[in-house]
Amino acid sequence: MVARRVSVTGRVQGVFFRAWTCEQAQELHVTGWVRNCDDGSVEAHLEGDEGSVEQLIGKMHGGPPDARVADLRVSDASTEALTSFEVRR
């Protein structure tokens, strides 16, 4: 089990990035959350087996069709023992 914090900048708000990330996470059995930040970025907390988390991070580099990811930063995080993936406000 690994946990990663992800910060995504670019055209990532108003393009269904959070909902799309939630769908991708559920398909990969990754738990955590995703939320919009006041600065226009999107932040996510991902937990799961390392391969699934890394696969989701790879998908987030591209994002949904209308998104334009300028930068994606990943850092290690502490696990929160989450049981699902949710979109936070």
C-alpha positions in Angstrom: 0.0 0.0 0.0 1.3 3.4 -1.0 0.0 6.9 -0.8 0.7 9.8 -3.1 -0.3 13.5 -3.1 -0.7 14.9 -6.6 -1.0 18.5 -7.7 -2.1 19.2 -11.2 -2.0 22.7 -12.9 -3.2 23.9 -16.3 -6.7 23.9 -17.7 -7.9 21.4 -15.0 -11.0 23.1 -13.5 -14.3 23.2 -15.3 -13.4 20.3 -17.6 -14.7 17.4 -15.4 -11.2 16.6 -14.2 -12.4 15.6 -10.7 -15.2 13.4 -11.9 -12.9 11.8 -14.5 -10.2 11.1 -11.9 -12.8 9.5 -9.6 -14.0 7.2 -12.4 -10.4 6.2 -13.3 -9.5 5.6 -9.6 -12.6 3.4 -9.1 -11.6 1.3 -12.2 -8.1 0.8 -10.8 -9.3 0.2 -7.2 -7.5 3.2 -5.9 -8.9 5.0 -2.9 -8.6 8.6 -1.9 -10.0 12.0 -2.9 -9.7 14.8 -5.5 -10.6 18.5 -5.0 -10.3 21.9 -6.7 -7.9 24.4 -5.1 -8.4 28.2 -5.0 -5.4 28.8 -7.2 -7.0 26.9 -10.1 -5.1 23.7 -9.6 -6.5 20.2 -8.7 -5.1 18.3 -5.7 -5.6 14.5 -5.2 -4.7 12.0 -2.5 -4.3 8.5 -3.9 -3.9 5.2 -2.0 -3.6 1.6 -3.2 -1.1 -0.9 -4.6 1.9 0.9 -6.2 1.1 -0.3 -9.7 -2.4 1.0 -9.6 -1.5 4.3 -8.1 1.3 4.8 -10.7 -1.1 3.9 -13.5 -3.6 6.5 -12.3 -0.9 9.1 -12.0 0.1 8.3 -15.6 -3.5 8.8 -16.7 -3.7 12.1 -14.8 -0.8 13.5 -16.9 -3.3 13.5 -19.9 -6.6 14.0 -18.0 -10.0 14.0 -19.6 -10.4 15.2 -23.3 -11.0 19.0 -22.5 -8.2 19.3 -19.9 -4.8 20.7 -20.7 -2.3 19.5 -18.0 0.6 22.0 -17.7 2.4 20.3 -14.8 1.8 17.4 -12.4 3.7 17.1 -9.2 3.8 14.0 -7.1 4.9 13.5 -3.5 4.8 10.7 -1.0 2.0 11.0 1.6 0.8 9.2 4.7 -2.0 6.7 4.3 -5.4 7.7 5.5 -6.9 4.2 5.4 -9.7 5.3 3.1 -12.2 2.8 1.7 -13.4 4.6 -1.4 -12.6 7.5 -3.8 -14.5 10.7 -3.5 -14.7 14.2 -5.1 -14.3 16.8 -2.4 -15.4 20.4 -2.6 
